[in-house]
Amino acid sequence: MASRSYANLFDLASGGDLLDIPRTPRALPRIMTVPGIISDLDSCGANDGDSDVSSSGCRERKIIVANMLPLHAKRDAENSKWCFSRDEDSILLQLKDGFSSDTEVIYVGSLKVDIDASEQEEVAQRLLDDFNCVPTFLSHDLQKKFYLGFCKQQLWPLFHYMLPVCPDHGDRFDRILWQAYVCANKIFADKVMEIINPDDDFVWVHDYHLMVLPTFLRKRYNRVKLGFFLHSPFPSSEIYRTLPVRDEILRGLLNADLIGFHTFDYARHFLSCCSRMLGLDYESKRGHIGLDYFGRTIFIKILPVGIHMGRLESVLNLPSTSAKLKEIQEEFEGKKVIVGVDDMDIFKGISLKLLAVEHLLQENPDMQGKVVLVQIVNPARGLGKDVQEAKKETYLIAQRINDTYGSEEYQPVKLIDRHVPRFEKSAYYAVAECCIVNAVRDGMNLVPYKYLVCRQRTAKLDEALGRKVDSPRTSMLVVSEFIGCSPSLSGAIRVNPWDIDAVADALSLALTMNDSEKQLRHEKHYRYVSSHDVAYWARSFMQDLERACKDHYTKRCWGIGLGLGFRVVSLSPGFRKLSIDHVVSAYKRTNRRAIFLDYDGTVVPHSSINKVPSPEVISVLNALSSDPKNIVFIVSGRGRDSLSDWFSSCQLLGLAAEHGYFLRWSRDSEWECSHLSADLDWKNIAEPVMQLYTEATDGSSIEIKESALVWHHQDADPDFGSCQAKELLDHLESVLANEPAVVTRGQHIVEVKPQGISKGLVAEKVISTMFNGGNPPDFVMCIGDDRSDEDMFESILRSVSCPSLPATPEIFACTVGRKPSKAKYFLDDTLDVVKLLQGLASSSNPKPRHLAQFQVSFESTI
């Protein structure tokens, strides 16, 4: 049945019958319009999708793409014209401090107000000229379905671990809203395409609203320099996999070059999803985590965002801040203030926080009348009954606490449910002895950072308050272990927000801790927050993005796949698909040919449960091996009994079993055993170790070969199996350190085999045998699909480069699948391999021959 996820995303996004998507009023001019020349690497033409402009002499540019532009907008009351100003508190604006002063930053996003269609062209030009902003004008209906619908009612709850298990517990997946999400992402991408110079500009996309945007940009510009940062949590695979469009979104993110997360937990969940749903493995090299995706390496960045120190300190120096601080001190004189600042939504844990304060007062009567929680409630960002229910519950609990423990002079909970200006929040932060962030799930949450800076105060604020500049600074933090900033605040008291008693105890500890301990914790936290500010975060991310993109123009790129299945294959310039006509032409011109073929994944698909070769494979191998000009070998890691049985009808086919430990020149010749490593006593050491891991890892098994042991974990849990394989590898390397054996890790396996044995040795011996028999090869073809076959590719190139050869042979080293390899050529799959072999077989001229003319004892050549 065809997927209902819309395989062709681009058709969906441009389908006018789905949603009324407004047309761009006019194409905004490219900032750079210097005509250029496509480089040699771009000779693939339109398929490469690269730049047609040059940027010689242009300023360095960064294009920042986010749901909302960092602007305020309002109509002038007198002339009804739109007035715009920068939102100085926006992190998108603040991150500019991390770039060099000569960097031009352009913003792409939506405005927070609806602009009439008749005004859009004028507004767009003004915003570009005055603010370097490019607006995406979404229709009211599209904006509602995209943001309030798919983003806030489906992605936001899911990313915060809330599943719609029943109609009253979140909204079920709605395909109409998904269509709106895709369409909105396409509009954002179109705006980027209007202004981008893809050869030089860096694009930085922000947050979960735009997770499929990278696919559109990568489709148009295969080598676009693209980073993505997720500001929300990324859920575990058990949660994420419930999303019907899970693969589409994952592949969208993988079309970026660098993907950033606040914490390792979020990154780990993303990597786990890529492993479980897309079969992708990751590795860490020199401190950088990378995912190989069709030859491209997608890097993972783990760094929490910081705050803008200068912005906060400037607010602290305002006279209004000093005045408000004095007012608050007078209001709460003789009392200890706990501050909380949260958005009104179900994930911020406001009601749980209030229950903890209630429990604190109940269990500590001496604190009644002396402790006040000031809870500032920011306006809700979304709509829905869940927000209204959370608000109602908050007010009920606050009222109950004040009725029970309050009086005319004392209210233990002060709820501020209105817009609170920056200076007023800063004043509350500066007064509070403790700050509590009790969210049940949150992406980052910068409230603790802001609190720390305000508690540090400034010299001007101290002067206004009549304090000494060198007076000790103290602060205490109680933070949920489920928020992104928690790992970076090692001196905070971390709590499980669901454990009311534990949160109450943490508040008690924070309020009663001695000042010297508070001072030490504050100093530690302040050093981190002041050195890891928003500029540090932006600079670090952009440095890693530049590193991730540095090889873009050293490789050949082309796009494959439709819709959200689109991806870019990126491989070395000399790596290309093997042409059947080219090989057949060389085949016909030559007379002494050596052909080496891997088995699993080369002539038989890995996905096939029945591993017996098909009649077509047997027929073509018979035809090739019967040609007197050919020496044909199947070189496999499988045991000799299996290979003998499967190829019993191939009289003149050579077989190399167990990676070359056993070799047979024809069906009627004897199996020859390598004497490079005759001692196999190490198997008695390795097998019990493997057995331990097999018992501990459900779905794993041991394959016992005559010369090797293989531990398989393909049917085990992907994460656990991979973890156990790494541990087993280390364990075996330790116990076999002094044994003549090597331990290797392959795709879903850990193998122990004798030292010196490899598929490359087989190729070397066969070529050497031909050379010593007076028949040096003039045609060598080797096809394989995994790591062990790389040894064959390498040894063939080494063997035929011998200066004693009369002429350089035609060499065709070919891997199966488009992936980085030592081979020069690739074929897409086993079907292509069989088709190639059939092409060669049809050009053969089989005649009876005697193998003895080539065969020399395998043992004598070792």
N, C-alpha and C positions, 0 to 999 in steps of 0.2 A: 504493500500500500504506500502511496507517495506520502512524504512527510508534509504535515500541515504547517511546518515552521517557515515555509516559503523559501525553498532552496535558492531561488533567484531573488536575492534581496534587492537588487537594483531595479528589477521590474516592479517590485512592490513599492519601492520608494518613489518611483516616478508614475505610479498608476493613479491617474486623476480620478478614477471612479471610486477610490477608497475614501479619500478625504479631500476636502477643499483646501489645497495647499497654495498659499499666495505666491505669485511670481515675484522674483526680485524686481524692484522698480526699474533698475538699470544696472548694468554691470559696472561695478566699481573699478576704476583703473588699477592695473598692477602698479605697485610702487616702483618696481624696476621694469623698464621696458626696452632695455638694450638688446638688440638682436644678437643671437649667438649661434654657435655651431654645435651640433650634437657630437659628443666625443666618440672615439672609435669603439668604446665599450658599448655604445648605444646603437650599434649597427643592426640590432634586432628589429629596429623600426618601431611600429606602433605597439607591438606586444610588450616592449620594454616600458612604455608609459612614462618616460622621463622628460626632463625639462627641454623646452625649446627656447629658453632664454639664458643669457649669460649675465653674470653679476660682477664683472671686473670693475673694481674700484668702489663697490657699494659698501655701506655700513653693515656691520654684523646685525642680524635681525632675529628676534625671537617672536614667535606667534603664540600667544596664550589663548587657549580656547576653553571656555567654561560656560555653564548654563546661563549665568548672569554676568553682565558687564559690571566693572567696579565703578558704577556711576549712580548718582542720585538724579531723579528727574521730577520736575513739577512744572505746571503751567503758570505763567506770569498772570497775576490777577488783573493787570491793567490792559495788556495787549493780547492776552490769551495765547502767547507764543510759549513754546517749550523752553525751559531753562535747565541746563545740565551742570552738574558739578561732580568732582571726583569723590568717591567714597574712601576716605583716608583710612578707614578701619578694615578695608577689604584686603585679605591676604594676597589676592592677585595683584594689587597695586604695590603692596609692600615687598613682594619678592623681587622687584626690580633692583633693590639694593644689593642683591647677590650677583648682579651682572656688571660688566665694566661700564664706565660712564659713557662710552661712545656706542653702546648697544641700543638699537632702536627696538622698542617693544610695542607690538600691535596686539590688541585684544579683539577677540571674536566672541560674541555672546548675545543674549537677549536683554532687553530693557525690562525694568520692573513695572512698566506701564504700557498700556495699549496705545499704539500710534496709528492714527487714521491713515488709510491707504494713500490718500491725497497728500499727506505730509511726509510720507516715508522717504521719498527721494531727497528732499531737502534736509531732513534730520540725518539721514545716512551720510550725506556729504559734510554736514557740520561736525558730526561725531568723528569722522575720519580726519578732518582738518584740525579740529581743536583738541581732540583727546586720543587720537590714534586708535579709535575704536570702530569696529565694523559690526553693526547690529544685524541680528537675524530676526526678521519680523515674522513671527509665527502668528497665525490666525488665533483668535480667542479660543475657538473650538479645539484646534490642534494643541495649543498650549495647555488647555485643561486636561485633555486626554493624555498628553505626553508627561507633563509634570505632576499634576494632582492625581492623575490616573495611574499610569504604569510606574512612574518613579516613586511616588509617595505611598501608593496603596499596594504595590506588588514588590518592587525591588527593595525599597527601604525596609519593610517588615521582614522580608526574607533574609536580607543581609544582617538583620539584627535578631535572627533566629526565631522568628515568629512565622509559623506555618498556618495556612487557612484550613485547619482540620475540620471546621464546621462553619456555616454561614455567619455565625455570630463572632467568629474568631478570625477576622481578616477577610479580604476579598479574594475569591478564586481567580485563577488566571483567565484573563480576558484577551482574546486574540485581536479585537479591535483596538485595544489600548497598546498592544505590542506593535501593531501596524503604525500607530501614531508615533511611538518611540522611534521606530526605524525611519519614518518620514522626517521627523524632527532632526535626527542625526544626519540625514542626507542633506538637509538644508544647511546645517552647520558646516558640513564638509564642503558644500558648494561655495560658501562664503570664504572659507580658507583657500579654496582653489582660485578664487578671484584675485587674491592678493599675494599668493605664495610665489617665491622664487625657489623651486624645489632643490636646485643644486646647492644652495647656500643656507637657506633659512632653516631654523629649528622650530618644530611645532611641539608644544607642550599642552596636552589635553588633560582636563581635570574632572575627576569624580564620575560616579556611577550613572549620571545622566547621559553620558556620551560614550558608552562602552563599545558601540559598533561603529562609531565614527572612524577609527583607524582603518577599517576595511575599505571604506569609500576612498580615503586618501591613498592607501596602498594600491588600490586598483588603478587610480589615475596616475600616480607617481610611484613606480616600484621602489625607487631608492629614497623616498622621502625620509627625512630625519625626524623621527616621531617618538615622543615620550608620553607616558600616561601615568598619572598618579591617582590612586584611589584614596579618598579621604574618609571613607566609611570602613567598617569591618568587612572582611571577606569571610563568609561562613564556612564551616567544615563541609566536607564533601557529602556527608549524610543529609545536610540541609540543602546545599546548593543543587544537588542532583535532582531534587523535586521540581526544579524549574523546567517547564516544557521546552524552553528555548535555551537550555544550558549550553549546548555545543556552539550555537551561533554566537553567544556572548563570549565564550572562551576564545573562539577563533578570532573574534573581533579584537580582543585584547592582545592576542598573539601577533597581530599585524602591527603592533608597536615594536620599537627597538629596545625600549627600557620601560619596565613596569614598576612603579613605586608603591610601597606599603608603609604604614606607620610602624608595624611591629612584625617580628618574625612569625608570630602565630598566624597573622593574616596571610603572609607570604607562604607559609607552610600549607595552609588550607588551599590556596590557589594552586600550588605545585601538586598537591595531592589530587585535586580535581583534574588537572592536566594529565596526571599519570593514570587515574582510574577511568576517565572518560575519553581521553584522546590517545592514551598509550605513550605519552611522552615522558622521558626520563630527564632529570637535571643533574648537574654536577657543579661542584665548587672548585674554581681554579684561582689561586692567589687571592682569595678573599672575595671573589665575585661569583655569584650564583648565575648559571646560564642554562637555558633550555634550548636544545637543538630542534629547530622547526624547519624542515625542508631545506637544510643548508644554512639557514639564518640562525644566528645565536641571539635569542631574546634574553636580555639581562634583567635580573631582579634586584631592585634597590630597596633596602630596608633602612628608613630614617624618618623619625617623627618630625613633623613640622614644628617650627618654633614661633616665637612672638616677635613683634617689632619693638625693641627696647626703647628706641628714641621716641616713638609715638606714645608709649605708656608714660615715659618720664616727662614728656612735654605736658601731658594731661595732669600729672601729679604737681607740676609747677604752676598750674592755673590758680588764680585767686579764688575762683569758685570752688575748687577742690578743697583748699584750705578752710574756706568758710563752712562748707558742708561737713568736713571732718570734725571741726569744732562743735558743730550742731549735733552730730551723732554722738560725740563723746559726752556732751551734756545730757542727751536723751538717755544714754545707757551708763551713766556714771555709777561706778560700784558694781557693775555687772560684766560678765565675760560673754563676749559676742562670738557666736559661730555664724559663718556666712555660707550661703549656698546660692549659686546662680545657675539656673537651668532653663532650657526651653520647655514649654509645656507639651510633653508627649509621653507616651506610655513607657518609653525606654529609659527615661532619665531618673526613674526611681524616687521621685519627690515624695510620694506617699510612704514608701519604705523608710525614707529619711525621717519623716515626721513620726512614724511609729517608733523609730529608734530613740528619738528625742523624748517621746512620751515614756518609753521604758527607762531612759536615763533618769528622768525626774522621779519616776515611781520608785526606782531602786536606790536613789540617792536623795533623800529628803533635804539634806543639807545644801543641795544645789538649787532647790526651789527658791525663786526670787533672786537668784544670782546668775542664771544662765539664760541667754536669749538666742534663739535661732532667727536670723534675718534671711528669709528665703525670697530672692528676687526671681520672678517668673518672667522669662522672655516670651514674647508673643509666639504662638504656635506657627510652625511653617507649613503645616498641612491642615486639611479639614477632615471631618469624619467623626463618627460617634465615639471612637476610641479616645480622641482628644477631649471631647466633652465629658466622657466618663472619668478620665484621669483628672480633669479639672474639678469636677464635682467631688470626687473622693478626696482630693487635696484639701478643699475648703472644709469638708466635713470633719476631717481628722484635726486640722488646725483649730477649728472652732471647739472641738471636744477638749483638746489640750488646754486651750486658753480658759475654757469654762471650768476645767478641773483644777488647774494649777495656777491660774492667773488671778488678778485682783484689779481694782481700779487703777492702781499705780504700776502694775506689772503684767505684762503679756509675754509669756514665754516664746510664742511664735509670732513673728511679724511677717505677714505675707505682703509683698509688693508686686502686684499684678498689673503692671502698666509699663509703658516705655520708660526705661531708666537711662538717662544720659551717661556718657562715659565718665564724666567727672564724679557723678554720684556713686557709680559702681566702684570707682577707684577709692573713694573715701570710705566706703563700707569695707573694702578689702584691707585698707590700711588700719582700720580700727580693730578688725576681727582677730582674735587670738588663735582661731582655728577655722580652716576652710574644709568643707566636706563635699565631695563629689561622689554620689552614690548610685550612678547609672548602672542599670542591669546590663547594658551593652552600649558602647559608644566608640566611634571611630578613633578620635584623638582626645578631644576636650582640652582646651587651653586655659580653662578657668584656674587650675592650680598654678600655672606659670604666671598668669597675670597677678594672682594673689601674692606670689613670692616677690615679684618686682615691686608691688605696692607696699608690702611689708618692709622692703629694703629702704623705701622712701628716697627722697632726694635732699640735697643740702638746702635747697630753697624751701622745701616743705618743712624741714626741721626748723629752719629759721622762722617761718611763719607761725609755727606752733610753739616756739620758744624752747626747743630741745637742742641738746648738744649734737653736733654733727657726728661725733665719735661714739654716741650712745649705742649700746648693743642692740642688734636686730634679732628678732626671734619670729618664728612662725611654726605652725603645726598643720599637717595635712592628713586627712583621713580620706583615702581614695579607694574606689571600687577596683578590684582586681580585673574587672572586665572592660576597662577603658584603655585606650591606646597609650596615654601618657604614663600609666602605672609603672611599666618596666624602667622608665628613665628616672623615676623618683624613688630611689632606693631607701631614703630616710623617711618616707611617708609610712603611715600605718595603713596597710592594705587590708581590705575587708571584703567579705562576701556579702553583697547588699541584701541578699535574701535572709541572712542570719541576723535577725533584729537584735538579739541579745549581744552578739559579737560586735555589731556596729555601736551599740550603746556603750559597751565596755571600751571600745576604741575611743569614743568621744570623751569618756571619763578620763582615760589615760592621757589624751591630748591636753585636756584642761588642767590636769594636776601635775604634769611633768615639770621638773625643775628647769629654771631658765637657762642654765648652762647647757643642758642637753638640747633644749629648743634652739639655742643659738648655734650649736654645732650642726644640727640638722639643716637649719636655715642656710648657713654658709655653704654647706655641701650642695644643696639644691640650687642656690643662687649662682654658684660658679657654673653649674651645668646650663641653666636657663640662659644666662647672659652670654655664654660662649656658643650655644647652639640655637641661635636666633633664626628668624625667618630668612635672613640673608645667607647664613651658613647653609641652611637647608636648600635654598634655591641654587646656590653656587655649587654645592656638592652634587645635586641632581643633574645640573647641566653639564658638569664635568664628566659624570658617568655616561650621560647621553652622547656626548662627543666621542667618548671612548667606544661606546657601543656602535657608533656609525662610521668609525674610521676606515673600515674595510669595504664600505659600500661600493666604491668605484674600482676595486681590485677584483671584483667577481662579476660574472655574467648573471643577469637577473631576468626572469620571465614569470608571468602570472599564469596560474592554472586554477581550474575550478570555477564554479558559478556561485553567485550570491555569497552567503556567509561561508561557503566552502572555499571561497577564494583565498589563495595564499601565494606568496612569491617564493619561487625556487631560486636559491642563490648559491652558485657553484663557481669554481675556479674557471678562468677564461678558457683553458685548454680542455675542459671537461665537457663532452658533448655526447649526444645520443649516437649509438653505433648504427651506421647505415648498412642495411643488408646488401644493397647493391655494391657498396664500397668493399665490404668483406668478401663477397662472392667474386668480385673482380680480382682481388689479391689472391684469393683461393685458387682461381683458375690459372694464374700465372706461375704458381709455385708447385714444387714436386716433393718436398720433404716437410711434412706438416706435423706439428705437435698440438694436440687439442686437450685441454684440461677443463673438466666440468665439476663444479660442486654438485651436491645432490639436493639436500633440503633447502628450499627457497630459491633454487636455481632451475632444476628440471621438474621438481615437484613442489607445489605451494606449501608454505608453512601452515596455512589454514586448513589444509586437507587432513582429515582424520585418517583416511586410507593412504598410507605412504608408499604403496606398491606402485611402480612406474606404469604409466598408461601404455596401451598398445602403440600409440603414436610415438611415444618416447623410445620404446624398444625398437620400433621399426627404423627410426631415424638414426639411432646409435648403431644399429646393425649395418645400415648403409654406409655410415661414415667409417666405422672400424674395418669394414671389408675392403675399403679402398687401399691398395698397396702403397699409396703415397702418404697415408695417415697413420699416426700413432694416437689413439684416443684413450683417455683415462677418466674414469669417475674417481674423484678424490673427495672422500667423505670422512666425517667423524664417526660414522656408524660402524658397527661391528662387522667382521668379515662374513659371519654366517648369514646375516640379513642381506648383504650385498650379493653374496654367492647365489642365494635363493632367488632374489629378484631379477638378477641378470643372467640366469642360467641359459637363456636362449641366445645370448650374445657371445658367440664363440671367440671373437678376436678383440673383444673389449677389455682394456686393462682396468684393474680395480686397485685402489689404495684405501685401506680401511683404517679406522682409528687414527686419523690425521697422518697416515703414512707409516704407522708402526708395522703394518702388514701390507705387502704389495704382491700383486699377481698380474702377470703380463697378458694372460689369456685364460679362457675357461679351462683349458687342458693343462696349463702349467701349475706348478705348486705355489702355495703361498710362501713368500719369503718374509722373514722377520728381521727387523732392524736389530743390530747388536750394539747400537749406540748406548742403550740403557737396558741391559738385560736384567738388572736387579730390580725386582718389583716388590720387595719386602715392605716397602713403605705403604703398600695398600693395607697391610694389617694395622698400621697406625691411623691412616686416614679414614677407613671405613667406620670404626666405632665413633669417631668424631662426627662424621656425617649422619650417623644413625641418631645421635643425640639431637641434632638440629631437625631431623625428619620427624622425630616424635614430638618435638616442641612446636612444629610449624605445620598446621593443618593444610593439606593440599600439596605438600612437597613429597618428593620421592627420590630414590637413589637408583641410578643406572650403573650397573656393574659391567664394565668391559674387560677384555682380557688384559689390556695395558693401561686402563684408566678408570677413574671413578667420576661420575657426574651427578651433581645434586641439582635437581630441577625444582623450580618454585613458580612455574607458570600458572598453576591452578591455585596458588596460595593468595591471600589478601595482598594486593600490590604493595602497599606501604610496609606491612609486616614482613612480607617475603623479601623485599629489597633490603630492609634493615637486617634481617637474619642472614642474607647472602653476604653482606658486608662484614658482619661479625664472623661468619664462617670462614670467609677469605682470610681475615686476620688470624683466626684460630689455627687454620691449617698451615698458613705460612710460618707460624710460630713453632708448631710441633714438627714440621717437616723441614726446618731450617738446615739441617745437616744431612738431608736425604737427597738422592738423585731424582728429584721430582720438582715440577713447577705447578703452581696454583694460578689459574686464570679465571676471570669472570667474564661471561658472555651474556647474551640476551636470555634472561630468566634461568641462567645456569651458573654453577661454580664447578669447575673441572680441575682434576688433578691428573697430570699425565707425566710420562718420563721426560727428563731433560733432553733437549736437542731434537725432539720429535716435533715436526710441523709439516703442514701441507707444502710449504716452500721447499722442504727437503725433497719431496717427491718430484716437483718440477725440475729441480736442479739435477737429480739423478737421471731422469728420463732424457733431458737435454744433453747431459754429459754422456749418456749411453749412445745416443744418436751420433754425437760428435766423435766419440772414440771408435765407433763402427764405420767411420768414413762417410756418414750421412748427416752433416750438420744441418739443423732445421733452417728453412727459409721462410717458414710461416709458423707463428706461435700464437695460439688463441687460448685465453684463460678466462672463464666466467665463474663468478661466485658472488655471494650476497652478504657474508658476515665477516667478523674480525679475523677469523682464522684464514679466510681467503686472501686477506691483505698480505699475508706472508708469501702466498703464491705470486701475487702481482709484483711484489718487491724482488723476489728471487729470480723471476723471469727477466725483469729488466736488468738485473745484475748479471745473469748468466749470458745473455745475448750481447752484452757490452764487451765481451771478451775480445781483445785485439787479434787473437789467433783465428777468429772466424773469417772465412773468405769474403763474406758480404753480410751486411746488416739485414737480418730477417724482417719480414713484416710482422709487427707485434700488435696484438689486439687484447689488452687487459681490460676487462669489462665487469663492472659491478651491476648488481640487479637492484634497481631503485635509485632515485635521484638523491644522493647523499654524498657527503665528503668521503673521498677514497683515494688510494694511491693509484687506482686505475685511471686511464685516460678517457674511457668511454663508459656509458651506462645503457642499460635496457630497463624499461619500466617494470616488467614483471616476468613470470615464468612463461606466459603465453608468447611474449616477444622472444624469449630465449628459444623456445621450441620452433617458432616461425623462422628464426635465423638458422637453426640447425637444419631445418627442412630445406631452406634455400641452398645451404652448402651441400646437403645430400643429393639434391637434384643436379648439382654440378659435378658430382663424383663419378668415377668410372670404375666401379668395383670389379676386381679380378681376384682369383685365388692367389693368396700370397702366403709365405712362410714367415712367421714372426721371428724365426731364428736369425734372420738377416740383421735385425736390430737388437735382439735380446742379448743382454750380457747379465750374468748373475748379479742380482741386486746386492748380495752380500759382498761381492768382490769390489764394488765401487764405493763401499763405505770406509 
